[in-house]
Amino acid sequence: MIIIVEGIDRVGKTTLCNLLSERLGYPIFKDSVFTNYTGMTARTIYFEKLFSSINMLKCIDNIIIDRFHLTEFVYGRCNRGYDNYDIEKIDKMLKLMNCLLVLVEPESDDRLNISSEQHGSSLSEHYNLFKIAFESSSIKFKLNTDFNSFDEHISQIKELIDG
């Protein structure tokens, strides 16, 4: 199974990925695709990396991905100022694969405020876009979680994988 973990900065995504890796024995993939990007715009580079990664994932059975296409949708729109119409294409490609999409949410408004403070600017718009993108994703298996619910949800993920 391909497990994609998404969410705003500083809510526990990497912690969840590490816990899942320990308990499932899956490796973690985190932005390690290398391609020749000479002469490409930043937007094109991001999408080339995502499409290259999907082609790689077709050859891998079990992996955890720490940030992927929803991150590009959210941060592309909020921080880089471009629309992300290719995200729907990527989402449809992932729908055809054995994927679980996990959205790690702040466990409270206080946590959202702390994450924003640590980030250096408000992450409220980012968080709202993650929720919209997550809900509209066509990936079959989806799960919302927060830092306080990791153990419970890891058990559910193990049950899903074990069938």
N, C-alpha and C positions, 0 to 999 in steps of 0.2 A: 504494500500500500504506500502511496505517496501522501505524506502528511504535510500540509502547507500551513504554517503558523504566521498569522498577520496581526497587526494592531499598532497603535501609536507608540512613540518612543517611551521607554521606561515603564512598561506595565508588566514585564515578566516574560516576554516572548522567548528570549534566550534561555531563561531559567526553565521554562516549560520544555523547550527543545532538548535541553540537557537531561531533564528528568525522563522524557520519552525515550531518548537514546539509551539511557542507563537501563530502563525497564523493558524496552523492546529489542535492544541490540541493533537498532538502525543507525546508520551514519547520518551526520548533519551536513547539509549543503547550505553554504552561506556565501552568495555572491563570488563564486570562484570560477566563472566562465571567462576564458581568455580568447579574444577574437581581435582581428585587425580592424581598428576603428578609424584609421587615417581618413581625414576629410569629412567625417560624419558630424552631424549636429548632435548635441547632447540628447535630444529626444530620440533620434534614430539609434543612438548607441544603446539607450535603455531598452528599446524594443528589440534590437538585434540580440542583445543579451538574453532577453526573455524567450524569444523564439529559438535561439540556440539551446537554451536550457531545456525547453520542452522537447526538442529533438533528442537530447541526451537522456531525458527522463523516460523516453519510450523504451530504452534499453535497460532500465533499472527497475527492480521490483519493489524494494523497501528502502525508503529514504525519508528524512525529515528536512523540510526546507524552512529556514528561518528568514522570513520575508520573501514575497514574490510579486505577483502581478497586482494585487490590491494595493500594496505599498507604492508601486509605480503610479497607479491611478491617483491615489491620495496625494502623495508628495509631488507628483508631476503637476497636478492641478493647483495645489496650495503654495508650493515653493518654487516651481519652475515655470509656471504660467502657461501650460499648454493643456489642451484637451487630449483625452486618452481614448479615442475611438477604437484603437487596436485592442484595448483591454477586453472587449466583448469577444473578439476573435480568439484571444488567448484563453479566456474563460471557457469558450466552447470546445477548444482543443483539450483542455484539462477535463472537461465533462466526460470525454470519451475514454479517459484513463481512470484507473482505480485510485481516486483521490479523496482525501478528507480535508476540508477547509476548516481551520480553527481560528476564531477571532478571539484574541485575548483583550478583554475590556478592563478599564479601571474599575476596581471594586466599589468606588464611591466617588462623589464629586470632589471630596478632599484629595483623593489619589489623582484625579484628573488635574486638579490645581497644582499638586506637587510635581507631577510629570511635566506640566507646562512650565512651571518655575525652573525646574532642572534643565529643560530644553532651551529656555531663554525667551520663549514667546508662547502665546496661547495655542493649545492643541485641540481646542473645542471644535473648530471647523474640520480638522483632520479626523477627529473621532467620529463626528457626524457623517463624514464621507465614507469612513470605513464601515459604519453600520449600514449605510445605503448600499454600498458595493457588495457587502457580505450578503445582505438580504436579496439582492437582485442576481447574485451569482447563480449560474445554472449547474454548478457542481452538486452532485447527488447527496453526498454526505457532508453535513455542516454541523459545527458545534461552537457555541459561545461558552467562554469560560472566563474566570478571573483568578488572580493569584490565590485567593482563599479556597478555590474549588479545584485546584490542580489534581490532587490525589483522587478525588471522586471521578473527575473526567478522564484521567489516565486509565482508570479501571474500565470506564465505558469504552474508551478507544481500544483497549485490549480485547474486550468482548466483541467489538465490531470486527476486529482483525481475525479473531479466532472463529468467528462465524457462528 
